[in-house]
């Protein structure tokens, strides 16, 4: 009788006293990663999460990305034609806004991980997003909110009200999209139980289809919505993204009863600071050889709500930095005198120390992806400049250079199912990994493919310059008789590189992040896009300065026929090769986290 009672003992999760206890024989019916349902009860595997919930999240992401790209892809045209900004002003405003869109994820991530949780962060910032789109639509639809049309070459400047209304709406969109961006992908991944091998394998597939949905939205925006804005009107052209954002919100809330929720664990930045302060307090205390002497709470879960315990890593013999932070978990004589280990500014758990050590280990990987973002930035900059001096005629039709970027999107749409359904099963047979490739292997392949994209662009430019010389067009600012379709391979290669590196990066930063820091780490991955654009701008500035010394036209003059844009592409390829070597070194040394 006693043995039977022991088998039926209650397994009580230490995430909060309000949760229902789980009988031992029923434990397999519930998730093992600490997630709860909408009522705060342990999440049932049969009725919550998995693909049943993710279909709504994917629908939400597709509609939201359609709304975002419906604004961003043609924004420079609106600023020039409707607000009468100069080329430089329009380009600068678009660049600043896009940079803001990839920096605001830090705000959403910190709120999600600290207090609100991913669900309510998405809900709040989606509302801000929708209001911003509505304001933008009104500014494009009401004549009083637009400056008068140009009379010949005279274009009236927008009033403060007209200018302010538009940019208030625009930056509300930046805040809204940034707030939800790091949360949606990680919230979707939360629907799969990390402790269940079958569900864990599905998580990798989720990231693939998540990126697929992003590009479906981008493709529709770059074709249909851009055409509507140019040919029918900006009012309806902005109203459609607003309607799709409303649809995205509806998709998200419709599945609330199906979602699995991870509880926020408090400010991740505070926990990091606590480890640093506690370690500094004990800088003169030697770390014990027996790691079991380091402080950790009893039980299955950690002291951080919603987070599993992390096992102590063993690289201390070779890594003095990590050894230093272990001091934060040493139980000193002063701690013993207090008889209460409740002040994390003086004593931290092993899990809390490991959170900081994980961030330190991930930093070199994070840094090497910035150069990839600089390569991707060429899609909307130097690839377009190159396309402008190629023959854009296909029969009687002229192809806008910006339209070639659709081949990047088409490439992603082709490569995602190819990777998920064909490459992964083949790779699984050779590697034995449930995902086929590790996240770092996948990212490395993408970095290599991005080098091929730059090589392809350089070879196209070499051929273009040869034709310019043979046709006597070197000193003429004119397109050369070489079809713009020769740019398709470089766009296609960039798309393939995205499928490997960008998706691998999102998956890596989610999987390796501490449970209570997943939104923050997803935001850090997004910040590389912004930093990559800045790096690209810095490289362009330096190239322009150095190559124009002594009165030379430089590599990238106004007349590209006189320049050497090919050398710029070779330079980016060279930097990418060096970056790949650094990445391989960092990847080989990287130690994956171990969660209990």
VEXDREN-2710 file (C-alpha; in Angstrom, 1 decimal):
% VEXDREN-2710
k/r/px/py/pz
1/UNK/0.0/0.0/0.0
2/UNK/2.8/2.4/0.9
3/UNK/4.6/1.6/-2.4
4/UNK/1.4/2.3/-4.3
5/UNK/1.0/5.6/-2.5
6/UNK/4.7/6.5/-3.3
7/UNK/4.1/5.9/-7.0
8/UNK/1.1/8.2/-6.9
9/UNK/2.9/10.9/-5.1
10/UNK/2.3/14.4/-6.3
11/UNK/4.8/16.1/-8.6
12/UNK/4.4/19.7/-7.6
13/UNK/6.0/22.3/-9.9
14/UNK/7.8/25.1/-8.2
15/UNK/6.6/27.8/-10.5
16/UNK/3.9/29.1/-8.2
17/UNK/1.5/27.9/-5.6
18/UNK/-1.6/28.6/-7.7
19/UNK/-0.8/25.7/-10.1
20/UNK/-2.6/22.4/-9.9
21/UNK/-0.4/19.5/-8.8
22/UNK/0.3/16.8/-11.3
23/UNK/0.0/13.1/-10.4
24/UNK/3.0/11.1/-11.3
25/UNK/1.1/8.8/-13.6
26/UNK/-0.3/11.8/-15.5
27/UNK/3.1/13.7/-15.8
28/UNK/3.5/12.5/-19.4
29/UNK/0.3/14.3/-20.4
30/UNK/1.8/17.7/-19.5
31/UNK/4.7/19.6/-20.8
32/UNK/8.0/19.2/-19.0
33/UNK/9.4/22.7/-19.7
34/UNK/7.3/24.6/-17.1
35/UNK/4.8/26.1/-19.6
36/UNK/1.2/26.8/-18.5
37/UNK/-2.1/27.3/-20.3
38/UNK/-4.1/30.5/-20.5
39/UNK/-5.6/29.8/-17.1
40/UNK/-2.2/29.3/-15.5
41/UNK/-2.5/25.5/-15.1
42/UNK/0.2/23.1/-16.3
43/UNK/-0.1/22.9/-20.1
44/UNK/-1.6/19.8/-21.5
45/UNK/0.2/18.2/-24.5
46/UNK/-3.1/17.1/-26.0
47/UNK/-5.0/20.4/-26.0
48/UNK/-2.3/23.1/-26.1
49/UNK/0.7/24.1/-28.2
50/UNK/2.2/22.2/-31.1
51/UNK/1.3/22.9/-34.7
52/UNK/-2.4/23.4/-33.7
53/UNK/-1.4/26.7/-32.1
54/UNK/1.5/27.5/-34.5
55/UNK/-0.8/27.7/-37.6
56/UNK/-2.4/30.8/-36.0
57/UNK/1.1/32.3/-35.2
58/UNK/2.3/31.7/-38.7
59/UNK/-0.9/33.4/-40.1
60/UNK/-0.3/36.3/-37.8
61/UNK/3.3/36.6/-38.9
62/UNK/2.5/36.4/-42.6
63/UNK/-0.2/39.2/-42.3
64/UNK/2.0/41.4/-40.1
65/UNK/5.0/41.1/-42.5
66/UNK/2.7/41.9/-45.4
67/UNK/1.6/45.1/-43.5
68/UNK/5.2/46.0/-42.7
69/UNK/6.6/45.5/-46.2
70/UNK/3.5/47.2/-47.6
71/UNK/4.8/50.4/-46.0
72/UNK/8.6/49.9/-46.2
73/UNK/9.1/48.8/-49.8
74/UNK/7.7/51.9/-51.4
75/UNK/8.2/54.4/-48.5
76/UNK/10.9/56.4/-50.3
77/UNK/8.6/56.9/-53.3
78/UNK/5.9/58.3/-51.0
79/UNK/8.3/60.7/-49.3
80/UNK/9.5/62.0/-52.6
81/UNK/6.2/62.2/-54.5
82/UNK/3.7/63.1/-51.7
83/UNK/5.8/64.9/-49.0
84/UNK/8.1/66.4/-51.6
85/UNK/11.4/65.4/-49.9
86/UNK/14.6/65.4/-51.8
87/UNK/16.4/62.2/-52.8
88/UNK/18.8/62.6/-49.9
89/UNK/16.2/63.5/-47.3
90/UNK/13.9/60.6/-48.4
91/UNK/16.8/58.1/-48.3
92/UNK/18.0/59.3/-44.9
93/UNK/14.5/59.2/-43.4
94/UNK/13.9/55.6/-44.7
95/UNK/17.3/54.4/-43.5
96/UNK/16.7/56.0/-40.0
97/UNK/13.3/54.5/-39.8
98/UNK/14.4/51.0/-40.8
99/UNK/17.3/51.2/-38.4
100/UNK/14.8/52.1/-35.6
101/UNK/12.6/49.1/-36.6
102/UNK/15.5/46.8/-35.8
103/UNK/16.6/48.5/-32.6
104/UNK/13.2/48.8/-30.9
105/UNK/13.0/44.9/-30.5
106/UNK/15.2/45.5/-27.5
107/UNK/12.3/47.3/-25.8
108/UNK/9.8/44.6/-26.5
109/UNK/12.2/41.8/-25.5
110/UNK/13.1/43.4/-22.1
111/UNK/9.4/43.9/-21.3
112/UNK/8.5/40.4/-22.4
113/UNK/11.2/38.7/-20.4
114/UNK/10.9/40.9/-17.4
115/UNK/7.2/41.6/-16.7
116/UNK/4.6/41.2/-19.4
117/UNK/5.4/37.8/-21.0
118/UNK/5.5/37.3/-24.7
119/UNK/1.7/37.1/-25.2
120/UNK/0.8/40.4/-23.6
121/UNK/3.8/42.1/-25.2
122/UNK/2.6/41.0/-28.6
123/UNK/-0.9/42.1/-27.8
124/UNK/0.1/45.6/-26.6
125/UNK/2.6/46.4/-29.3
126/UNK/0.3/45.0/-32.0
127/UNK/-2.3/47.6/-30.9
128/UNK/0.3/50.4/-31.2
129/UNK/1.3/49.0/-34.6
130/UNK/-2.4/49.1/-35.8
131/UNK/-2.9/52.6/-34.6
132/UNK/0.3/53.8/-36.4
133/UNK/-1.0/52.2/-39.6
134/UNK/-4.4/53.8/-39.2
135/UNK/-2.7/57.3/-38.7
136/UNK/-0.6/56.7/-41.8
137/UNK/-3.6/55.7/-43.8
138/UNK/-5.5/58.9/-42.7
139/UNK/-2.5/61.0/-43.6
140/UNK/-2.5/59.6/-47.1
141/UNK/-6.3/59.8/-47.6
142/UNK/-7.2/63.2/-46.2
143/UNK/-6.1/66.1/-48.4
144/UNK/-5.7/68.5/-45.4
145/UNK/-2.9/66.1/-44.2
146/UNK/-1.0/66.3/-47.5
147/UNK/0.9/69.2/-49.0
148/UNK/-0.5/70.6/-52.3
149/UNK/0.7/68.9/-55.6
150/UNK/3.7/70.3/-57.3
151/UNK/3.3/73.0/-59.9
152/UNK/6.0/72.3/-62.5
153/UNK/9.2/72.2/-60.5
154/UNK/7.8/74.1/-57.5
155/UNK/6.8/71.7/-54.8
156/UNK/5.2/73.2/-51.6
157/UNK/6.8/71.9/-48.3
158/UNK/4.6/70.0/-45.9
159/UNK/3.2/71.9/-42.9
160/UNK/4.2/70.9/-39.4
161/UNK/0.8/69.1/-39.0
162/UNK/1.2/67.2/-42.3
163/UNK/4.8/66.2/-41.6
164/UNK/4.1/65.4/-37.9
165/UNK/1.0/63.3/-38.5
166/UNK/2.8/61.1/-41.0
167/UNK/5.9/60.6/-39.0
168/UNK/4.0/60.0/-35.7
169/UNK/2.2/57.2/-37.5
170/UNK/5.4/55.9/-39.1
171/UNK/7.4/55.7/-35.8
172/UNK/4.4/54.1/-34.0
173/UNK/4.8/51.4/-36.6
174/UNK/8.5/51.2/-35.8
175/UNK/7.7/50.8/-32.1
176/UNK/5.0/48.3/-32.8
177/UNK/6.9/46.1/-35.2
178/UNK/10.0/46.2/-33.0
179/UNK/8.0/45.4/-29.9
180/UNK/6.5/42.2/-31.4
181/UNK/9.4/41.1/-33.6
182/UNK/11.5/39.3/-31.0
183/UNK/8.5/37.8/-29.3
184/UNK/6.5/36.2/-32.1
185/UNK/9.2/33.7/-33.2
186/UNK/10.1/32.8/-29.7
187/UNK/6.4/32.5/-28.6
188/UNK/5.8/30.2/-31.6
189/UNK/8.8/28.1/-30.6
190/UNK/7.5/28.0/-27.0
191/UNK/4.6/25.9/-28.3
192/UNK/6.9/22.9/-28.6
193/UNK/8.1/21.1/-25.4
194/UNK/11.9/21.2/-25.1
195/UNK/11.9/18.1/-23.0
196/UNK/10.0/16.0/-25.6
197/UNK/12.4/14.8/-28.4
198/UNK/9.5/14.5/-30.9
199/UNK/8.3/18.1/-30.3
200/UNK/11.8/19.4/-30.2
201/UNK/12.4/18.2/-33.7
202/UNK/9.3/20.0/-34.9
203/UNK/10.6/23.2/-33.5
204/UNK/13.4/23.4/-36.1
205/UNK/10.7/22.9/-38.8
206/UNK/8.7/25.8/-37.3
207/UNK/11.5/28.3/-37.7
208/UNK/11.8/27.3/-41.4
209/UNK/8.1/27.8/-42.1
210/UNK/8.1/31.0/-40.0
211/UNK/10.7/32.5/-42.3
212/UNK/8.7/31.2/-45.3
213/UNK/5.6/33.1/-44.1
214/UNK/7.7/36.3/-43.7
215/UNK/8.7/36.0/-47.3
216/UNK/5.2/35.2/-48.6
217/UNK/4.1/38.5/-47.0
218/UNK/7.1/40.3/-48.4
219/UNK/6.5/39.0/-51.9
220/UNK/2.8/40.0/-52.0
221/UNK/3.8/43.5/-50.7
222/UNK/6.6/43.9/-53.2
223/UNK/4.3/43.1/-56.1
224/UNK/0.6/43.6/-55.6
225/UNK/0.6/46.4/-52.9
226/UNK/3.4/48.4/-54.5
227/UNK/1.5/48.3/-57.8
228/UNK/-1.7/49.5/-56.1
229/UNK/0.2/52.3/-54.5
230/UNK/1.8/53.4/-57.7
231/UNK/-1.2/53.0/-60.0
232/UNK/-4.4/53.3/-57.9
233/UNK/-3.6/55.5/-54.9
234/UNK/-1.7/55.8/-51.7
235/UNK/-4.8/55.9/-49.5
236/UNK/-6.0/52.4/-50.5
237/UNK/-2.3/51.4/-50.8
238/UNK/-1.8/52.1/-47.0
239/UNK/-5.4/50.9/-46.1
240/UNK/-4.6/47.3/-47.3
241/UNK/-1.6/46.9/-44.9
242/UNK/-3.8/48.3/-42.1
243/UNK/-6.5/45.7/-42.8
244/UNK/-4.0/42.9/-42.9
245/UNK/-2.6/44.1/-39.5
246/UNK/-6.1/43.9/-38.1
247/UNK/-6.3/40.4/-39.6
248/UNK/-2.9/39.5/-38.0
249/UNK/-4.2/40.6/-34.5
250/UNK/-7.4/38.5/-35.1
251/UNK/-5.3/35.4/-36.0
252/UNK/-3.2/35.9/-32.8
253/UNK/-6.1/36.2/-30.3
254/UNK/-8.2/33.5/-32.0
255/UNK/-5.9/30.7/-30.6
256/UNK/-5.5/32.1/-27.0
257/UNK/-6.9/29.0/-25.5
258/UNK/-4.5/26.8/-27.4
259/UNK/-1.3/28.6/-26.5
260/UNK/1.4/27.5/-24.0
261/UNK/2.9/30.3/-21.9
262/UNK/6.3/30.7/-20.3
263/UNK/6.2/32.9/-17.2
264/UNK/8.4/36.0/-17.3
265/UNK/11.4/35.6/-15.0
266/UNK/12.1/39.2/-14.0
267/UNK/14.6/41.6/-15.6
268/UNK/17.4/39.7/-17.4
269/UNK/19.6/42.8/-17.2
270/UNK/19.1/43.0/-13.4
271/UNK/20.1/39.3/-13.1
272/UNK/23.3/39.9/-15.2
273/UNK/24.2/42.9/-13.0
274/UNK/23.7/40.9/-9.9
275/UNK/26.2/38.2/-11.0
276/UNK/28.8/40.9/-11.8
277/UNK/28.3/42.7/-8.5
278/UNK/28.3/39.4/-6.5
279/UNK/31.5/38.2/-8.2
280/UNK/33.2/41.5/-7.6
281/UNK/32.4/41.3/-3.9
282/UNK/34.2/38.0/-3.8
283/UNK/37.0/38.7/-6.2
284/UNK/39.6/37.5/-3.7
285/UNK/37.9/34.2/-2.9
286/UNK/39.2/31.0/-4.7
287/UNK/36.7/29.0/-6.7
288/UNK/36.4/25.5/-5.2
289/UNK/37.4/22.5/-7.3
290/UNK/34.2/20.8/-6.2
291/UNK/31.4/22.5/-8.1
292/UNK/28.8/21.0/-5.9
293/UNK/29.9/23.5/-3.2
294/UNK/28.5/26.4/-5.4
295/UNK/25.1/27.6/-4.5
296/UNK/22.0/26.3/-6.2
297/UNK/18.4/26.0/-5.0
298/UNK/16.8/22.6/-4.3
299/UNK/14.2/21.2/-6.6
300/UNK/13.7/20.8/-10.4
301/UNK/13.3/24.4/-11.3
302/UNK/15.6/27.4/-10.8
303/UNK/15.2/30.4/-8.6
304/UNK/14.2/32.4/-11.7
305/UNK/10.5/31.9/-12.4
306/UNK/9.7/30.1/-15.6
307/UNK/13.3/28.9/-16.1
308/UNK/14.8/25.4/-15.8
309/UNK/18.1/24.9/-14.0
310/UNK/21.3/25.2/-16.0
311/UNK/24.2/22.7/-15.4
312/UNK/27.6/24.1/-14.5
313/UNK/29.9/24.3/-17.6
314/UNK/33.4/22.7/-17.4
315/UNK/35.6/25.2/-19.3
316/UNK/36.9/26.8/-16.2
317/UNK/40.4/25.4/-16.5
318/UNK/41.0/27.4/-19.7
319/UNK/38.6/30.3/-19.3
320/UNK/39.6/32.8/-16.5
321/UNK/36.6/35.1/-17.3
322/UNK/34.1/32.4/-16.6
323/UNK/36.0/31.3/-13.5
324/UNK/35.7/34.9/-12.2
325/UNK/31.9/34.9/-12.5
326/UNK/31.7/31.5/-10.7
327/UNK/32.7/33.5/-7.6
328/UNK/29.1/34.9/-7.5
329/UNK/27.9/31.4/-6.5
330/UNK/30.4/30.8/-3.7
331/UNK/28.9/30.5/-0.3
332/UNK/31.2/32.7/1.8
333/UNK/31.5/32.8/5.6
334/UNK/29.6/36.1/5.5
335/UNK/26.7/34.3/3.7
336/UNK/26.7/31.5/6.2
337/UNK/26.5/34.0/9.1
338/UNK/23.3/35.5/7.6
339/UNK/21.7/32.0/7.4
340/UNK/19.5/33.3/4.6
341/UNK/20.6/33.2/0.9
342/UNK/18.0/35.7/-0.4
343/UNK/20.1/38.6/-1.5
344/UNK/21.1/37.9/-5.2
345/UNK/23.4/41.0/-5.1
346/UNK/25.6/39.0/-2.7
347/UNK/25.0/35.4/-3.7
348/UNK/23.7/34.0/-7.0
349/UNK/22.7/30.5/-8.0
350/UNK/24.7/28.5/-10.5
351/UNK/21.9/28.9/-13.0
352/UNK/22.0/32.7/-12.7
353/UNK/25.8/32.6/-13.3
354/UNK/25.4/30.2/-16.2
355/UNK/22.9/32.7/-17.8
356/UNK/25.7/35.3/-18.0
357/UNK/28.2/32.8/-19.2
358/UNK/25.9/31.7/-22.0
359/UNK/25.6/35.4/-23.2
360/UNK/29.4/35.7/-23.1
361/UNK/29.8/32.5/-25.2
362/UNK/27.2/33.6/-27.7
363/UNK/28.7/37.0/-28.2
364/UNK/31.4/36.0/-30.8
365/UNK/28.8/34.1/-32.8
366/UNK/26.5/37.1/-32.7
367/UNK/29.3/39.4/-33.8
368/UNK/30.2/37.3/-36.8
369/UNK/26.6/37.5/-38.2
370/UNK/26.9/41.3/-38.5
371/UNK/29.0/41.0/-41.6
372/UNK/26.3/38.7/-43.1
373/UNK/23.8/41.5/-42.5
374/UNK/26.2/43.9/-44.3
375/UNK/26.1/41.5/-47.3
376/UNK/22.3/41.4/-47.2
377/UNK/22.2/45.2/-47.1
378/UNK/23.6/45.2/-50.7
379/UNK/20.2/44.0/-51.9
380/UNK/18.7/47.4/-51.4
381/UNK/21.8/49.5/-52.1
382/UNK/24.7/48.5/-54.4
383/UNK/22.7/45.8/-56.3
384/UNK/20.2/48.5/-57.2
385/UNK/23.0/50.9/-58.3
386/UNK/24.4/48.1/-60.5
387/UNK/21.0/47.3/-61.9
388/UNK/20.4/51.0/-62.9
389/UNK/23.3/50.8/-65.4
390/UNK/22.2/47.5/-67.0
391/UNK/19.8/47.0/-69.8
392/UNK/16.3/47.0/-68.2
393/UNK/14.3/46.2/-71.3
394/UNK/12.7/42.8/-71.7
395/UNK/10.9/43.1/-75.1
396/UNK/8.7/46.2/-74.7
397/UNK/8.7/46.1/-70.9
398/UNK/11.1/47.9/-68.6
399/UNK/12.1/46.1/-65.4
400/UNK/12.6/48.4/-62.4
401/UNK/15.9/47.5/-60.7
402/UNK/14.2/47.2/-57.3
403/UNK/11.9/44.5/-58.8
404/UNK/14.9/42.2/-59.0
405/UNK/14.9/41.9/-55.2
406/UNK/11.8/39.7/-55.7
407/UNK/14.2/36.9/-56.8
408/UNK/15.6/37.0/-53.3
409/UNK/12.2/36.4/-51.9
410/UNK/11.4/33.7/-54.5
411/UNK/14.7/32.0/-53.6
412/UNK/13.6/31.9/-50.0
413/UNK/10.2/30.5/-50.9
414/UNK/11.9/27.8/-53.0
415/UNK/14.7/26.9/-50.5
416/UNK/12.6/26.7/-47.3
417/UNK/10.5/23.6/-48.4
418/UNK/13.6/22.2/-50.2
419/UNK/15.6/22.5/-47.0
420/UNK/12.9/21.2/-44.7
421/UNK/11.6/18.3/-46.8
422/UNK/14.7/17.2/-48.7
423/UNK/18.0/18.4/-47.2
424/UNK/17.2/17.8/-43.5
425/UNK/16.2/14.1/-44.0
426/UNK/19.3/13.5/-46.1
427/UNK/21.6/15.2/-43.6
428/UNK/19.9/13.4/-40.8
429/UNK/21.1/10.1/-42.2
430/UNK/24.7/11.2/-42.2
431/UNK/24.9/13.3/-39.0
432/UNK/22.4/11.5/-36.8
433/UNK/21.0/14.8/-35.7
434/UNK/17.2/15.2/-35.4
435/UNK/17.5/18.6/-37.2
436/UNK/20.0/17.3/-39.9
437/UNK/22.4/20.2/-39.3
438/UNK/23.3/21.9/-36.0
439/UNK/22.4/25.6/-35.9
440/UNK/26.1/26.6/-36.2
441/UNK/26.7/24.3/-39.2
442/UNK/23.6/25.8/-40.9
443/UNK/24.8/29.3/-40.2
444/UNK/28.3/28.5/-41.6
445/UNK/26.8/27.1/-44.8
446/UNK/24.9/30.3/-45.2
447/UNK/27.9/32.5/-44.6
448/UNK/29.7/30.6/-47.4
449/UNK/26.8/31.0/-49.8
450/UNK/26.8/34.8/-49.1
451/UNK/30.4/34.9/-50.3
452/UNK/29.3/33.3/-53.5
453/UNK/26.7/36.0/-53.9
454/UNK/29.3/38.7/-53.7
455/UNK/31.5/36.8/-56.2
456/UNK/28.6/36.6/-58.6
457/UNK/27.9/40.3/-58.3
458/UNK/31.6/41.1/-58.9
459/UNK/31.8/38.9/-62.0
460/UNK/28.6/40.5/-63.4
461/UNK/30.2/43.9/-62.8
462/UNK/33.5/42.9/-64.5
463/UNK/31.5/41.8/-67.6
464/UNK/29.5/45.0/-67.5
465/UNK/32.7/47.1/-67.5
466/UNK/34.2/45.1/-70.3
467/UNK/31.1/45.8/-72.4
468/UNK/31.2/49.5/-71.4
469/UNK/34.8/49.7/-72.7
470/UNK/34.1/47.9/-75.9
471/UNK/31.0/50.1/-76.6
472/UNK/32.9/53.3/-75.8
473/UNK/30.6/54.1/-72.8
474/UNK/33.3/54.6/-70.2
475/UNK/32.8/58.3/-70.0
476/UNK/29.1/58.3/-70.6
477/UNK/26.6/58.0/-67.8
478/UNK/24.5/55.4/-69.5
479/UNK/23.3/51.8/-69.2
480/UNK/25.3/49.2/-71.1
481/UNK/23.8/46.7/-73.4
482/UNK/23.8/43.8/-70.9
483/UNK/20.6/42.4/-69.6
484/UNK/19.6/43.2/-66.0
485/UNK/18.6/39.5/-65.7
486/UNK/22.3/38.7/-65.2
487/UNK/21.7/39.9/-61.6
488/UNK/19.3/37.1/-60.8
489/UNK/22.0/34.6/-59.6
490/UNK/23.3/37.0/-57.0
491/UNK/19.8/37.7/-55.6
492/UNK/19.1/34.0/-55.7
493/UNK/22.3/33.2/-53.7
494/UNK/21.5/35.9/-51.1
495/UNK/18.0/34.3/-50.7
496/UNK/19.6/30.8/-50.2
497/UNK/22.1/32.3/-47.7
498/UNK/19.2/33.7/-45.7
499/UNK/17.5/30.3/-45.4
500/UNK/20.7/28.9/-43.9
501/UNK/22.1/31.8/-41.9
502/UNK/19.1/33.9/-40.9
503/UNK/16.9/31.0/-39.9
504/UNK/19.8/29.2/-38.3
505/UNK/20.6/32.4/-36.4
506/UNK/17.0/32.8/-35.0
507/UNK/16.9/29.1/-34.0
508/UNK/20.4/29.3/-32.4
509/UNK/19.6/32.4/-30.3
510/UNK/16.3/30.9/-29.2
511/UNK/17.6/27.4/-28.4
512/UNK/20.8/28.5/-26.7
513/UNK/19.3/31.4/-24.7
514/UNK/18.4/30.9/-21.1
515/UNK/14.7/30.1/-20.7
516/UNK/14.0/33.5/-19.2
517/UNK/16.1/35.5/-21.7
518/UNK/14.7/34.1/-25.0
519/UNK/13.0/37.3/-26.2
520/UNK/16.1/39.3/-25.4
521/UNK/18.4/37.0/-27.3
522/UNK/16.0/37.0/-30.3
523/UNK/16.2/40.8/-30.2
524/UNK/20.0/40.7/-30.2
525/UNK/19.8/38.6/-33.3
526/UNK/17.6/41.2/-35.0
527/UNK/19.9/44.0/-33.9
528/UNK/22.6/42.5/-36.2
529/UNK/20.4/43.6/-39.2
530/UNK/20.6/47.2/-38.1
531/UNK/24.4/47.0/-37.3
532/UNK/25.0/45.3/-40.7
533/UNK/23.4/48.3/-42.4
534/UNK/25.6/50.7/-40.4
535/UNK/28.8/48.6/-41.2
536/UNK/27.9/48.7/-44.9
537/UNK/27.5/52.5/-44.8
538/UNK/30.9/52.8/-43.0
539/UNK/32.6/50.6/-45.6
540/UNK/31.1/52.7/-48.4
541/UNK/32.2/55.9/-46.7
542/UNK/35.8/54.6/-46.3
543/UNK/36.0/53.3/-49.8
544/UNK/34.7/56.6/-51.2
545/UNK/37.3/58.5/-49.2
546/UNK/40.3/56.3/-49.9
547/UNK/39.7/55.7/-53.6
548/UNK/39.0/59.3/-54.5
549/UNK/42.4/60.6/-53.3
550/UNK/44.4/62.4/-55.8
551/UNK/41.4/63.4/-58.0
552/UNK/40.6/59.8/-59.0
553/UNK/36.9/59.1/-59.7
554/UNK/37.0/56.3/-57.1
555/UNK/35.4/52.8/-57.1
556/UNK/31.8/54.1/-56.9
557/UNK/31.5/57.5/-58.7
558/UNK/28.2/58.9/-60.0
559/UNK/29.1/57.4/-63.4
560/UNK/29.6/53.7/-62.5
561/UNK/31.1/53.2/-66.0
562/UNK/34.2/55.1/-64.8
563/UNK/34.4/53.3/-61.5
564/UNK/35.2/49.8/-60.2
565/UNK/32.1/48.6/-58.4
566/UNK/33.5/45.1/-58.9
567/UNK/36.3/45.9/-56.5
568/UNK/33.8/46.9/-53.8
569/UNK/32.1/43.5/-54.2
570/UNK/35.5/41.7/-54.1
571/UNK/36.2/43.7/-50.9
572/UNK/33.0/42.6/-49.3
573/UNK/33.7/39.0/-50.4
574/UNK/37.2/39.2/-48.8
575/UNK/35.8/40.6/-45.6
576/UNK/33.2/37.8/-45.6
577/UNK/35.9/35.1/-46.1
578/UNK/37.8/36.5/-43.1
579/UNK/34.6/36.6/-41.1
580/UNK/33.8/33.0/-42.0
581/UNK/37.2/31.9/-40.7
582/UNK/36.5/33.7/-37.4
583/UNK/33.0/32.1/-37.3
584/UNK/34.4/28.6/-37.8
585/UNK/36.9/29.1/-35.0
586/UNK/34.2/30.4/-32.6
587/UNK/31.8/27.6/-33.6
588/UNK/34.4/24.9/-33.0
589/UNK/35.0/26.3/-29.5
590/UNK/31.4/26.9/-28.6
591/UNK/29.9/24.8/-25.8
592/UNK/26.2/24.2/-26.0
593/UNK/24.1/24.9/-22.9
594/UNK/22.9/22.1/-20.7
595/UNK/19.5/22.5/-19.1
596/UNK/18.4/20.0/-16.4
END
